Each structure stands twice: as C-alpha cells, then as structure tokens.
Amino acid sequence: MFVLIIKQIFDLKKSNPKTELFIYQYVPEKVMVLESLISPITAERKPYEMFFIGALYSCIAIIASMLLFTEHVSIIIVFFIVLMCSRIMYKTIKIEEKKDFKYSSERKLLKEHSRALALFTFLFLGVAVCISLWYIFLPAETASTVFASQENSINIITGNAINPGYMLKDIFFNNLRLLCICIVFALMFGMGSIFIIAWNASVMGVVIGSFARNAIGGNYFATYSLGLLRYLTHGIPEIIAYFAAGLGAGIISIAIIRHDYRSKKFKHVLMDSAGLIMLSVVILMVAALIEVFITPIFF
C-alpha cells in the first residue's frame, strides 16, 4: 500500500511540478493508521462510537506499555493514549474554529460545539471504563505496578479528603487549577489539554476499579456499577468543563496558527472562546457542588 501511495505521488509530481507543496497533506489522508480510524465529522454525528475508540486506544496503550517497558508504565500508558487521540482532537478543534467564521449566532455556535464536547466526553468514558476493567482483572500486584502513578495520585487526594478543611472551595479550586493548566496547554499546543484529560481519565478508571476490587463479598458487577454511578456523577461534568475550556483555548490557538487573527471575525472567535471558558468554570462549580452535597447522600 505504501509503495502505491509513493508511486501515485510521483505520478502527480510529473504532471504538476507544484505537487511537492502538498505531499505532506496528501500522505496522511491515505495512510490507514490507528489515529485515523474515525474522522471528526463522523465522530460528531455518532459521538458514541468514540467510546469504543477510547477503549481500543486504552487497550493498545496498556498492552504496548506492559510489553515494551518495565518502569514508568503508568505514565507511558497515558502518553500512548495521547499520541493516538491527538489527531482526532486537533482535527476537531480545527473544524470548530472554522465554525466561528461560519456562524454568527452564539446559540448556533453553542449547539455546534456541543457535538464536539459529546465526542470528547465519550472518548473520556471509553478510556476510563477500559482502564477500570484492566485494573479489576489484572492480578493485584501487576495492577499496582502498571498503574502506580495513578494510585499515588489517588492516595494524595484521599489523604486530603479526610481533612476536615477539605471542602467545597478546596475541591473547586483544585479543579480550577487543572482547568487553568488545560487552558495553558491548549493555547501552547492546540490540543495540549488532551494530556491532562487523558491523565484524569486514567485516574478515574483506577478509582472505579479499586472501588470494585475492594468490594465486600466479591460481587464485582454490582459494586462496579455502583462505582461508575458514584464517580461519574460528578466526573462527567468535570470532564465536560475541562473539554470546554480546552476547546475554547484550542480554537484561539488554531486561529493564530492559521493567521485568522488578521481577519475581521477574530474578535468573534475570541468572544466565543471566552464564552466556552466561562461556561467551563460554571460547570466546574456545579460538579463540585454535586461531589460535596449530592454524591454523599446516595453513596
């Protein structure tokens, strides 16, 4: 297949001397690789398919990391997930940036951006659910080695949670700090926030898996379902907030890269991005309220 693609490129080059200017764009569209399994347009139409893509990427990342590395496996898993997700996220942000120039109605833009947020949320859920199942079914010692960094992070959070002073404002400002990191990463790298989000998905997966594994009586299915409800009740709003902020900052980043800041509509891009970031802060506050006041009532 690779030979045929190269042959086609040289045939085009003979007929058009300027072909070399778009060789870089030509090859990635034709080569079938893992990060190209689904297009952003298809994913926005059928966002639930991203759940299975996220699960597949996570399985590949875990297996490859366990086979190829003996140390820092937990971080390398996240790196592989980010690597495979980066193309779909970058392409989606580019599409959303173009919508800012196509639509002037804020209501219409919010509706269009909600499709991208749904896409990213299902991707997050696929990663989190897949990692939680790996954590449950791997031998306890192996799981602790493979997900060592995630477990350390959970222990720190748990230690803070038992502190009486660790209440609503502490949870909100901790999440707000992560939100700011997402914004900075997205401004710097376009889709840079995917690392923070992939990391949070892996931690969420380990939390749910640990909750199910520690079930009294070993009724994994019932406890696993309870764990999903307990942690995703506030986890889903949190991740939507991170994605909204990352999307808003990413749109600005892509607009600058494409030199769209020179256009008259760049102010509209900034306003739209600012709206997404402000919305993310509101959603983050709602998530903190759910975690502090609602989750303890039912779980």
C-alpha positions in Angstrom: 0.0 0.0 0.0 2.8 2.4 0.9 4.5 1.7 -2.4 1.3 2.5 -4.3 1.0 5.8 -2.5 4.6 6.8 -3.3 4.0 5.9 -6.9 0.8 8.0 -7.1 2.7 10.9 -5.6 5.5 10.7 -8.2 2.9 10.4 -11.0 1.2 13.6 -9.7 4.6 15.3 -9.4 5.4 14.6 -13.1 2.1 16.1 -14.2 2.2 19.1 -11.8 5.6 20.5 -10.6 3.9 22.1 -7.6 2.8 18.8 -6.3 5.6 18.6 -3.7 4.0 21.6 -1.9 1.1 19.4 -0.8 2.8 16.0 -0.5 2.7 16.3 3.3 -1.1 16.8 3.2 -1.6 14.0 0.7 0.1 11.1 2.5 -1.7 11.3 5.9 -5.1 11.3 4.3 -4.3 8.0 2.5 -2.3 6.0 5.1 -4.5 3.9 7.4 -3.2 4.2 10.9 -4.7 3.9 14.4 -5.3 7.6 15.0 -7.3 7.7 11.7 -9.9 5.1 12.4 -12.6 7.7 12.6 -13.0 11.1 11.1 -14.1 14.1 13.3 -17.2 14.6 11.1 -18.3 11.0 11.6 -17.4 11.2 15.3 -19.6 14.4 15.7 -22.5 12.7 14.0 -22.1 9.5 16.1 -20.2 10.5 19.2 -21.0 7.2 21.0 -18.5 5.5 18.6 -15.8 7.4 20.4 -16.4 5.3 23.5 -15.2 2.2 21.6 -12.3 4.1 20.1 -11.2 5.3 23.5 -11.5 1.8 24.9 -9.5 0.4 21.9 -6.8 3.0 22.3 -6.5 2.3 26.0 -6.2 -1.5 25.4 -3.4 -0.9 22.9 -1.7 1.6 25.2 -1.8 -0.8 28.2 -0.6 -3.9 26.2 2.2 -2.0 24.4 3.4 -0.3 27.6 3.5 -3.6 29.5 5.3 -5.4 26.7 7.9 -2.7 25.9 8.6 -1.1 29.3 9.4 -2.2 32.8 9.4 1.2 34.5 7.1 4.2 34.5 4.5 2.1 32.7 1.6 4.2 34.1 2.9 7.4 32.5 3.7 5.7 29.2 0.2 4.4 29.0 -1.1 8.0 29.2 1.5 9.0 26.6 0.3 6.4 24.1 -3.3 7.3 24.6 -2.5 11.0 24.0 -0.5 10.0 20.9 -3.4 8.1 19.4 -6.0 10.8 20.4 -4.1 13.8 19.2 -5.1 13.7 15.6 -8.8 13.4 16.1 -8.7 16.2 18.7 -6.6 18.5 16.5 -8.8 17.9 13.5 -12.0 18.5 15.6 -10.7 21.8 17.0 -9.8 23.0 13.5 -13.4 22.2 12.4 -14.8 24.1 15.5 -12.6 27.1 14.7 -14.0 27.2 11.2 -17.5 27.2 12.6 -16.7 30.5 14.4 -16.3 32.1 10.9 -19.3 30.4 9.5 -21.9 31.1 12.2 -22.6 34.4 14.0 -25.3 33.2 16.3 -24.0 32.3 19.8 -26.8 29.8 20.2 -26.0 28.1 17.0 -22.3 28.0 17.9 -23.0 26.5 21.3 -25.1 23.8 19.6 -22.3 23.0 17.2 -19.6 23.0 19.9 -21.8 20.6 22.0 -21.3 18.0 19.4 -17.5 18.2 19.8 -17.9 18.1 23.6 -20.1 15.0 23.3 -17.4 13.4 21.1 -14.7 14.2 23.7 -16.8 13.0 26.6 -17.5 9.6 25.1 -13.7 9.3 24.3 -13.0 10.0 28.0 -15.6 7.5 29.2 -14.1 4.8 26.9 -10.7 5.4 28.4 -11.9 5.4 32.0 -14.1 2.3 31.7 -11.4 0.3 29.8 -8.7 1.2 32.4 -11.1 0.3 35.3 -11.7 -3.1 33.8 -8.0 -3.7 33.3 -7.4 -2.7 36.9 -10.0 -5.2 38.1 -8.9 -8.2 36.1 -5.2 -7.8 36.3 -3.5 -9.6 39.3 -3.4 -7.1 42.2 0.4 -6.9 42.2 0.6 -6.3 38.5 -2.2 -3.7 38.6 -0.4 -1.8 41.3 2.8 -1.8 39.2 1.1 -0.8 35.9 -1.0 2.0 37.5 1.5 3.1 40.2 1.4 6.8 39.4 -2.4 6.8 39.3 -2.6 5.1 42.7 -0.1 7.6 44.2 -2.3 10.4 42.9 -5.4 8.8 44.4 -3.6 8.4 47.8 -2.8 12.1 47.9 -6.4 13.0 47.1 -7.7 10.6 49.7 -5.4 12.0 52.3 -6.7 15.5 51.6 -10.3 14.4 51.6 -10.2 13.1 55.2 -9.0 16.6 56.3 -12.0 18.5 57.7 -10.8 21.6 55.9 -11.0 19.9 52.5 -14.5 21.0 51.5 -16.2 22.7 48.6 -13.8 25.6 48.0 -10.8 23.2 48.1 -12.3 20.8 45.6 -13.4 23.7 43.3 -10.0 25.5 43.4 -8.1 22.2 42.9 -10.2 21.5 39.8 -9.9 25.2 38.7 -6.1 24.8 38.9 -6.4 21.8 36.5 -8.7 23.8 34.3 -6.1 26.6 34.0 -3.4 24.1 33.1 -5.7 22.7 30.3 -6.2 26.3 29.0 -2.4 27.0 29.0 -1.6 23.7 27.4 -4.3 24.2 24.7 -3.1 27.7 24.0 0.5 26.5 23.7 -0.1 23.2 21.7 -3.6 23.5 20.3 -4.7 20.1 21.5 -2.3 20.1 24.5 -5.1 19.8 27.1 -5.6 16.1 25.9 -2.7 15.1 28.2 -4.4 16.4 31.4 -7.7 14.9 30.3 -6.2 11.5 29.5 -4.4 11.6 32.8 -7.7 12.3 34.6 -9.4 9.5 32.7 -6.8 7.1 33.8 -7.1 8.2 37.4 -10.9 7.9 37.3 -10.6 4.4 35.8 -8.2 3.3 38.6 -10.6 4.8 41.3 -13.6 2.9 39.9 -11.6 -0.3 39.5 -10.2 0.0 43.1 -13.7 0.6 44.4 -15.0 -2.6 42.7 -12.0 -4.7 43.6 -12.3 -3.8 47.3 -16.0 -4.9 47.3 -17.0 -7.0 50.3 -18.1 -10.4 49.2 -16.5 -10.1 45.8 -19.7 -9.0 44.0 -17.8 -7.2 41.3 -20.6 -6.5 38.9 -22.9 -4.8 41.5 -20.1 -2.8 43.1 -18.6 -1.9 39.7 -21.9 -0.4 38.6 -22.2 1.5 41.9 -18.6 2.7 41.4 -19.5 4.0 37.9 -22.5 5.9 39.3 -20.6 7.2 42.3 -17.6 8.7 40.5 -19.1 9.6 37.1 -21.9 11.5 38.7 -19.5 14.4 39.3 -16.8 13.1 37.0 -18.7 13.7 33.7 -19.5 17.4 34.5 -15.9 17.9 35.4 -14.6 16.4 32.2 -17.1 18.4 30.1 -15.7 21.5 31.8 -12.1 20.6 31.0 -13.0 19.8 27.4 -15.0 23.1 27.0 -12.0 25.1 28.3 -9.6 23.1 26.2 -11.8 23.6 23.2 -12.1 27.4 23.7 -8.3 27.9 24.2 -7.6 25.4 21.3 -9.8 27.4 18.9 -7.7 30.6 19.7 -4.5 28.6 19.2 -5.6 27.2 15.8 -6.9 30.7 14.7 -3.4 32.1 15.4 -1.6 29.3 13.6 -3.9 29.8 10.6 -3.3 33.6 10.8 -7.0 34.1 11.2 -6.2 36.8 13.8 -5.8 39.1 10.8 -9.4 38.7 9.8 -12.3 40.9 11.0 -14.0 37.9 12.6 -11.2 37.2 15.0 -12.9 39.2 17.7 -15.9 36.9 17.3 -13.5 33.9 17.8 -12.2 35.4 21.0 -15.7 36.1 22.3 -16.8 32.6 21.5 -13.7 31.1 23.2 -14.2 33.3 26.2 -17.8 32.1 26.4 -16.7 28.5 26.4 -14.1 29.1 29.1 -16.6 30.9 31.3 -19.1 28.1 30.8 -16.5 25.6 31.8 -16.0 27.4 35.1 -19.7 27.3 35.8 -19.9 23.6 35.0 -16.9 23.0 37.3 -18.7 24.7 40.2 -21.8 22.5 39.5 -19.6 19.4 39.5 -18.0 20.5 42.9 -21.5 21.0 44.4 -22.6 17.6 43.2 -19.4 15.9 44.6 -19.8 17.6 48.1 -23.5 17.7 48.7 -25.2 15.2 46.4 -22.9 12.2 46.0 -22.5 11.6 49.8 -26.3 11.4 50.1 -26.7 8.5 47.7 -23.3 6.8 48.0 
